Amino acid sequence: MSSPEIASLSWGQMKVKGCSTTYKDCKVWPGGSRTWDWRETGTNVPASTVDYLKKNGIDVLVLQTEKAAAEYNALAAQGVRVGGVFHSTC
Protein backbone atom coordinates (compact mmCIF):
# COMPACT_ATOMS: atom_id res chain seq x y z
CA MET A 1 0.00 0.00 0.00
CA SER A 2 1.38 3.41 -0.91
CA SER A 3 1.23 6.69 0.96
CA PRO A 4 -1.36 9.11 -0.47
CA GLU A 5 -0.09 12.39 -1.89
CA ILE A 6 -0.95 15.64 -0.17
CA ALA A 7 -2.75 17.31 -3.07
CA SER A 8 -3.01 20.82 -1.63
CA LEU A 9 -2.27 22.75 1.51
CA SER A 10 -3.31 26.25 2.49
CA TRP A 11 -4.13 28.01 5.74
CA GLY A 12 -6.81 25.89 7.43
CA GLN A 13 -7.33 23.51 4.48
CA MET A 14 -5.63 20.35 3.35
CA LYS A 15 -6.59 17.90 0.61
CA VAL A 16 -5.28 14.36 0.24
CA LYS A 17 -5.27 12.77 -3.22
CA GLY A 18 -7.98 10.15 -3.57
CA CYS A 19 -10.03 11.54 -0.65
CA SER A 20 -13.05 13.82 -1.00
CA THR A 21 -12.65 15.27 2.51
CA THR A 22 -11.10 18.69 3.03
CA TYR A 23 -9.18 18.56 6.30
CA LYS A 24 -8.11 21.32 8.63
CA ASP A 25 -5.74 18.95 10.42
CA CYS A 26 -5.09 15.38 9.36
CA LYS A 27 -3.16 12.17 9.77
CA VAL A 28 -1.97 10.34 6.65
CA TRP A 29 -0.38 6.90 6.33
CA PRO A 30 0.13 4.26 3.67
CA GLY A 31 -3.37 3.57 2.39
CA GLY A 32 -5.37 6.25 4.15
CA SER A 33 -6.04 9.48 5.95
CA ARG A 34 -8.35 10.84 8.63
CA THR A 35 -9.12 13.99 10.54
CA TRP A 36 -6.70 14.69 13.35
CA ASP A 37 -8.19 16.25 16.44
CA TRP A 38 -5.07 17.91 17.86
CA ARG A 39 -6.78 18.06 21.24
CA GLU A 40 -5.93 14.33 21.42
CA THR A 41 -2.22 15.08 21.81
CA GLY A 42 -1.70 18.82 21.46
CA THR A 43 0.00 20.34 18.43
CA ASN A 44 3.47 19.16 19.39
CA VAL A 45 4.79 15.65 18.94
CA PRO A 46 5.35 14.20 22.42
CA ALA A 47 8.99 13.31 23.11
CA SER A 48 7.85 9.85 24.24
CA THR A 49 6.33 9.24 20.78
CA VAL A 50 9.51 10.34 19.00
CA ASP A 51 11.63 8.15 21.31
CA TYR A 52 9.37 5.13 20.75
CA LEU A 53 9.50 5.48 16.97
CA LYS A 54 13.27 5.95 16.88
CA LYS A 55 13.82 2.94 19.18
CA ASN A 56 11.83 0.90 16.67
CA GLY A 57 13.96 2.01 13.71
CA ILE A 58 11.52 4.56 12.32
CA ASP A 59 12.94 7.86 11.06
CA VAL A 60 11.19 10.90 12.54
CA LEU A 61 11.15 14.44 11.19
CA VAL A 62 9.38 17.28 12.97
CA LEU A 63 9.02 20.19 10.55
CA GLN A 64 6.93 23.30 9.91
CA THR A 65 3.75 22.25 8.06
CA GLU A 66 4.61 23.38 4.50
CA LYS A 67 8.10 21.87 4.76
CA ALA A 68 6.66 18.70 6.27
CA ALA A 69 4.12 18.33 3.45
CA ALA A 70 6.81 18.86 0.81
CA GLU A 71 9.11 16.28 2.45
CA TYR A 72 6.22 13.84 2.87
CA ASN A 73 5.27 14.16 -0.81
CA ALA A 74 8.89 13.79 -1.94
CA LEU A 75 9.29 10.58 0.07
CA ALA A 76 5.90 9.23 -1.06
CA ALA A 77 6.83 9.94 -4.71
CA GLN A 78 9.94 7.79 -4.21
CA GLY A 79 7.73 4.93 -3.02
CA VAL A 80 8.71 5.29 0.64
CA ARG A 81 5.96 4.18 3.02
CA VAL A 82 5.55 7.41 4.97
CA GLY A 83 3.03 8.82 7.41
CA GLY A 84 2.43 12.23 8.85
CA VAL A 85 0.41 14.35 11.22
CA PHE A 86 -0.36 17.80 9.85
CA HIS A 87 -1.76 20.92 11.54
CA SER A 88 -2.63 23.36 8.73
CA THR A 89 -2.76 26.50 10.86
CA CYS A 90 0.80 26.33 12.20
C-alpha positions as CSV (number, residue, x, y, z in Angstrom):
1,M,0.0,0.0,0.0
2,S,1.4,3.4,-0.9
3,S,1.2,6.7,1.0
4,P,-1.4,9.1,-0.5
5,E,-0.1,12.4,-1.9
6,I,-0.9,15.6,-0.2
7,A,-2.7,17.3,-3.1
8,S,-3.0,20.8,-1.6
9,L,-2.3,22.8,1.5
10,S,-3.3,26.2,2.5
11,W,-4.1,28.0,5.7
12,G,-6.8,25.9,7.4
13,Q,-7.3,23.5,4.5
14,M,-5.6,20.3,3.3
15,K,-6.6,17.9,0.6
16,V,-5.3,14.4,0.2
17,K,-5.3,12.8,-3.2
18,G,-8.0,10.2,-3.6
19,C,-10.0,11.5,-0.6
20,S,-13.1,13.8,-1.0
21,T,-12.7,15.3,2.5
22,T,-11.1,18.7,3.0
23,Y,-9.2,18.6,6.3
24,K,-8.1,21.3,8.6
25,D,-5.7,18.9,10.4
26,C,-5.1,15.4,9.4
27,K,-3.2,12.2,9.8
28,V,-2.0,10.3,6.6
29,W,-0.4,6.9,6.3
30,P,0.1,4.3,3.7
31,G,-3.4,3.6,2.4
32,G,-5.4,6.3,4.1
33,S,-6.0,9.5,6.0
34,R,-8.4,10.8,8.6
35,T,-9.1,14.0,10.5
36,W,-6.7,14.7,13.4
37,D,-8.2,16.3,16.4
38,W,-5.1,17.9,17.9
39,R,-6.8,18.1,21.2
40,E,-5.9,14.3,21.4
41,T,-2.2,15.1,21.8
42,G,-1.7,18.8,21.5
43,T,0.0,20.3,18.4
44,N,3.5,19.2,19.4
45,V,4.8,15.7,18.9
46,P,5.4,14.2,22.4
47,A,9.0,13.3,23.1
48,S,7.9,9.9,24.2
49,T,6.3,9.2,20.8
50,V,9.5,10.3,19.0
51,D,11.6,8.2,21.3
52,Y,9.4,5.1,20.7
53,L,9.5,5.5,17.0
54,K,13.3,5.9,16.9
55,K,13.8,2.9,19.2
56,N,11.8,0.9,16.7
57,G,14.0,2.0,13.7
58,I,11.5,4.6,12.3
59,D,12.9,7.9,11.1
60,V,11.2,10.9,12.5
61,L,11.1,14.4,11.2
62,V,9.4,17.3,13.0
63,L,9.0,20.2,10.5
64,Q,6.9,23.3,9.9
65,T,3.7,22.2,8.1
66,E,4.6,23.4,4.5
67,K,8.1,21.9,4.8
68,A,6.7,18.7,6.3
69,A,4.1,18.3,3.5
70,A,6.8,18.9,0.8
71,E,9.1,16.3,2.4
72,Y,6.2,13.8,2.9
73,N,5.3,14.2,-0.8
74,A,8.9,13.8,-1.9
75,L,9.3,10.6,0.1
76,A,5.9,9.2,-1.1
77,A,6.8,9.9,-4.7
78,Q,9.9,7.8,-4.2
79,G,7.7,4.9,-3.0
80,V,8.7,5.3,0.6
81,R,6.0,4.2,3.0
82,V,5.5,7.4,5.0
83,G,3.0,8.8,7.4
84,G,2.4,12.2,8.9
85,V,0.4,14.4,11.2
86,F,-0.4,17.8,9.9
87,H,-1.8,20.9,11.5
88,S,-2.6,23.4,8.7
89,T,-2.8,26.5,10.9
90,C,0.8,26.3,12.2
